[in-house]
Amino acid sequence: MAKTLYKVTFLNAGKVYELYAHQVASGALWGFTEVSELVFDVHDGVVIDPTEERLRDEFGNTRVLHLPMQSIVRIEEVARKGQSAIRDAATGEKVITPFPLPSKPR
């Protein structure tokens, strides 16, 4: 039997984060929700999603994420993992860190 998968959407520093996790529960700390067993895509190929990589760098070593209840936008139980994202809270557009291009010689 497959583990339950949750899509957790929350606000952080003016951005909307969308992460996937296997465990979501009321926290032992009053007013917080515990999110654990975060799920990230594992790519062995050449193409790497920069947003997924950024989220893995930020939350990859996190055992349990304690989110204040007022920062949570939505928690959904989903059948399969979609693409994790970081969006601007005001516009809803994805926040993408551009790949650095080589500068022109002077």
C-alpha atoms as an extended CHARMM CRD file, in Angstrom:
* protein
*
       106  EXT
         1         1  MET       CA              0.0000000000        0.0000000000        0.0000000000  PROA      1               0.0000000000
         2         2  ALA       CA              1.3130000000        3.4280000000       -0.9690000000  PROA      2               0.0000000000
         3         3  LYS       CA              1.9510000000        6.0640000000        1.6660000000  PROA      3               0.0000000000
         4         4  THR       CA             -0.4190000000        9.0190000000        1.8460000000  PROA      4               0.0000000000
         5         5  LEU       CA              0.9700000000       12.0900000000        0.0750000000  PROA      5               0.0000000000
         6         6  TYR       CA              0.1270000000       15.6860000000        0.9930000000  PROA      6               0.0000000000
         7         7  LYS       CA              0.6710000000       18.9210000000       -0.8980000000  PROA      7               0.0000000000
         8         8  VAL       CA              1.3490000000       21.6670000000        1.6630000000  PROA      8               0.0000000000
         9         9  THR       CA              1.0140000000       25.2990000000        0.5530000000  PROA      9               0.0000000000
        10        10  PHE       CA              2.2440000000       27.9770000000        2.9560000000  PROA      10              0.0000000000
        11        11  LEU       CA              3.4520000000       31.5810000000        3.1080000000  PROA      11              0.0000000000
        12        12  ASN       CA              7.0680000000       32.3690000000        3.9330000000  PROA      12              0.0000000000
        13        13  ALA       CA              8.8410000000       35.7400000000        3.5320000000  PROA      13              0.0000000000
        14        14  GLY       CA              6.3740000000       37.1020000000        0.9560000000  PROA      14              0.0000000000
        15        15  LYS       CA              6.4010000000       33.9380000000       -1.1150000000  PROA      15              0.0000000000
        16        16  VAL       CA              4.0580000000       30.9710000000       -1.4070000000  PROA      16              0.0000000000
        17        17  TYR       CA              5.8310000000       27.6270000000       -1.0460000000  PROA      17              0.0000000000
        18        18  GLU       CA              4.3600000000       24.3560000000       -2.3290000000  PROA      18              0.0000000000
        19        19  LEU       CA              5.9750000000       21.2350000000       -0.8490000000  PROA      19              0.0000000000
        20        20  TYR       CA              5.0480000000       17.5560000000       -0.7580000000  PROA      20              0.0000000000
        21        21  ALA       CA              5.2220000000       15.4080000000        2.3770000000  PROA      21              0.0000000000
        22        22  HSD       CA              4.1060000000       12.0350000000        3.6990000000  PROA      22              0.0000000000
        23        23  GLN       CA              3.2840000000       13.2020000000        7.2490000000  PROA      23              0.0000000000
        24        24  VAL       CA              1.1670000000       16.1810000000        8.3740000000  PROA      24              0.0000000000
        25        25  ALA       CA             -0.0830000000       16.4580000000       11.9580000000  PROA      25              0.0000000000
        26        26  SER       CA             -1.0920000000       18.8820000000       14.6760000000  PROA      26              0.0000000000
        27        27  GLY       CA              2.0780000000       19.8710000000       16.4300000000  PROA      27              0.0000000000
        28        28  ALA       CA              3.0690000000       19.4130000000       20.0450000000  PROA      28              0.0000000000
        29        29  LEU       CA              3.7090000000       23.1620000000       19.9830000000  PROA      29              0.0000000000
        30        30  TRP       CA              0.3650000000       24.9420000000       20.2810000000  PROA      30              0.0000000000
        31        31  GLY       CA             -0.5510000000       26.7560000000       17.0580000000  PROA      31              0.0000000000
        32        32  PHE       CA              1.8710000000       24.8770000000       14.8250000000  PROA      32              0.0000000000
        33        33  THR       CA              1.4170000000       22.1400000000       12.2320000000  PROA      33              0.0000000000
        34        34  GLU       CA              4.1520000000       19.5260000000       11.8430000000  PROA      34              0.0000000000
        35        35  VAL       CA              5.1530000000       18.5530000000        8.3140000000  PROA      35              0.0000000000
        36        36  SER       CA              7.6660000000       15.7160000000        7.9740000000  PROA      36              0.0000000000
        37        37  GLU       CA              8.9990000000       13.1980000000        5.4720000000  PROA      37              0.0000000000
        38        38  LEU       CA              9.3350000000       15.8430000000        2.7590000000  PROA      38              0.0000000000
        39        39  VAL       CA              9.3860000000       14.4760000000       -0.7920000000  PROA      39              0.0000000000
        40        40  PHE       CA             11.7100000000       15.8320000000       -3.4900000000  PROA      40              0.0000000000
        41        41  ASP       CA             12.3040000000       14.6740000000       -7.0610000000  PROA      41              0.0000000000
        42        42  VAL       CA             15.5150000000       12.7430000000       -7.5510000000  PROA      42              0.0000000000
        43        43  HSD       CA             16.9460000000       13.4370000000      -10.9830000000  PROA      43              0.0000000000
        44        44  ASP       CA             20.0430000000       11.6630000000      -12.1810000000  PROA      44              0.0000000000
        45        45  GLY       CA             19.8750000000       13.2110000000      -15.6350000000  PROA      45              0.0000000000
        46        46  VAL       CA             21.1330000000       16.4350000000      -17.1240000000  PROA      46              0.0000000000
        47        47  VAL       CA             17.9300000000       18.4920000000      -16.7700000000  PROA      47              0.0000000000
        48        48  ILE       CA             17.4440000000       19.8370000000      -13.2440000000  PROA      48              0.0000000000
        49        49  ASP       CA             14.4910000000       21.9240000000      -12.0770000000  PROA      49              0.0000000000
        50        50  PRO       CA             16.0500000000       25.0080000000      -10.3810000000  PROA      50              0.0000000000
        51        51  THR       CA             13.0410000000       25.4700000000       -8.0860000000  PROA      51              0.0000000000
        52        52  GLU       CA             13.1600000000       21.8690000000       -6.8890000000  PROA      52              0.0000000000
        53        53  GLU       CA             16.9090000000       22.2150000000       -6.3500000000  PROA      53              0.0000000000
        54        54  ARG       CA             16.4120000000       25.4250000000       -4.3380000000  PROA      54              0.0000000000
        55        55  LEU       CA             13.7440000000       23.7700000000       -2.1570000000  PROA      55              0.0000000000
        56        56  ARG       CA             15.9700000000       20.7280000000       -1.6150000000  PROA      56              0.0000000000
        57        57  ASP       CA             18.8510000000       23.0250000000       -0.5780000000  PROA      57              0.0000000000
        58        58  GLU       CA             16.5950000000       24.8720000000        1.8860000000  PROA      58              0.0000000000
        59        59  PHE       CA             14.5990000000       21.9420000000        3.3110000000  PROA      59              0.0000000000
        60        60  GLY       CA             16.6040000000       18.8300000000        2.3430000000  PROA      60              0.0000000000
        61        61  ASN       CA             18.0060000000       18.1900000000        5.8350000000  PROA      61              0.0000000000
        62        62  THR       CA             14.7790000000       19.1050000000        7.6440000000  PROA      62              0.0000000000
        63        63  ARG       CA             13.3380000000       16.2890000000        9.7770000000  PROA      63              0.0000000000
        64        64  VAL       CA             10.1850000000       18.1290000000       10.8680000000  PROA      64              0.0000000000
        65        65  LEU       CA              8.9580000000       21.4810000000        9.5990000000  PROA      65              0.0000000000
        66        66  HSD       CA              6.9060000000       23.3550000000       12.2350000000  PROA      66              0.0000000000
        67        67  LEU       CA              4.6320000000       25.7820000000       10.4050000000  PROA      67              0.0000000000
        68        68  PRO       CA              2.5100000000       28.4000000000       12.2060000000  PROA      68              0.0000000000
        69        69  MET       CA             -1.1640000000       27.7080000000       11.4610000000  PROA      69              0.0000000000
        70        70  GLN       CA             -1.7270000000       31.2500000000       10.1550000000  PROA      70              0.0000000000
        71        71  SER       CA              0.9510000000       30.7690000000        7.4650000000  PROA      71              0.0000000000
        72        72  ILE       CA             -0.7000000000       27.6630000000        5.9760000000  PROA      72              0.0000000000
        73        73  VAL       CA             -2.7880000000       28.3520000000        2.8970000000  PROA      73              0.0000000000
        74        74  ARG       CA             -3.8630000000       24.7810000000        2.1110000000  PROA      74              0.0000000000
        75        75  ILE       CA             -3.0930000000       21.1360000000        2.7900000000  PROA      75              0.0000000000
        76        76  GLU       CA             -4.2750000000       18.6870000000        0.1390000000  PROA      76              0.0000000000
        77        77  GLU       CA             -4.1560000000       14.8930000000        0.0690000000  PROA      77              0.0000000000
        78        78  VAL       CA             -3.0300000000       14.0170000000       -3.4600000000  PROA      78              0.0000000000
        79        79  ALA       CA             -2.6420000000       10.8190000000       -5.4760000000  PROA      79              0.0000000000
        80        80  ARG       CA              0.7780000000       11.6700000000       -6.9320000000  PROA      80              0.0000000000
        81        81  LYS       CA              3.4770000000       14.2810000000       -6.6440000000  PROA      81              0.0000000000
        82        82  GLY       CA              3.3460000000       17.3160000000       -8.8710000000  PROA      82              0.0000000000
        83        83  GLN       CA              5.9600000000       19.9870000000       -9.3170000000  PROA      83              0.0000000000
        84        84  SER       CA              7.0530000000       21.8050000000       -6.1680000000  PROA      84              0.0000000000
        85        85  ALA       CA              7.0380000000       25.5770000000       -6.5320000000  PROA      85              0.0000000000
        86        86  ILE       CA              7.8840000000       28.9230000000       -5.0190000000  PROA      86              0.0000000000
        87        87  ARG       CA              5.5240000000       31.7050000000       -6.0860000000  PROA      87              0.0000000000
        88        88  ASP       CA              5.3370000000       35.4080000000       -5.4430000000  PROA      88              0.0000000000
        89        89  ALA       CA              2.5190000000       35.9670000000       -2.9310000000  PROA      89              0.0000000000
        90        90  ALA       CA              1.2410000000       39.1350000000       -4.6420000000  PROA      90              0.0000000000
        91        91  THR       CA              1.2310000000       38.0150000000       -8.2810000000  PROA      91              0.0000000000
        92        92  GLY       CA              1.1680000000       34.2080000000       -8.0290000000  PROA      92              0.0000000000
        93        93  GLU       CA              3.9510000000       33.9500000000      -10.5970000000  PROA      93              0.0000000000
        94        94  LYS       CA              6.7070000000       31.4020000000      -10.0900000000  PROA      94              0.0000000000
        95        95  VAL       CA              9.8990000000       32.7740000000       -8.6110000000  PROA      95              0.0000000000
        96        96  ILE       CA             12.6960000000       31.5800000000      -10.8150000000  PROA      96              0.0000000000
        97        97  THR       CA             16.3310000000       32.2520000000      -10.1700000000  PROA      97              0.0000000000
        98        98  PRO       CA             17.8480000000       32.7890000000      -13.6180000000  PROA      98              0.0000000000
        99        99  PHE       CA             20.8570000000       30.7690000000      -14.6000000000  PROA      99              0.0000000000
       100       100  PRO       CA             23.9220000000       33.0570000000      -14.4960000000  PROA      100             0.0000000000
       101       101  LEU       CA             25.1460000000       33.8920000000      -17.9590000000  PROA      101             0.0000000000
       102       102  PRO       CA             28.7690000000       34.6120000000      -18.7330000000  PROA      102             0.0000000000
       103       103  SER       CA             29.4900000000       38.3170000000      -18.8910000000  PROA      103             0.0000000000
       104       104  LYS       CA             30.9100000000       39.9740000000      -21.9660000000  PROA      104             0.0000000000
       105       105  PRO       CA             34.6250000000       40.6620000000      -21.8730000000  PROA      105             0.0000000000
       106       106  ARG       CA             35.4420000000       44.3530000000      -21.6060000000  PROA      106             0.0000000000
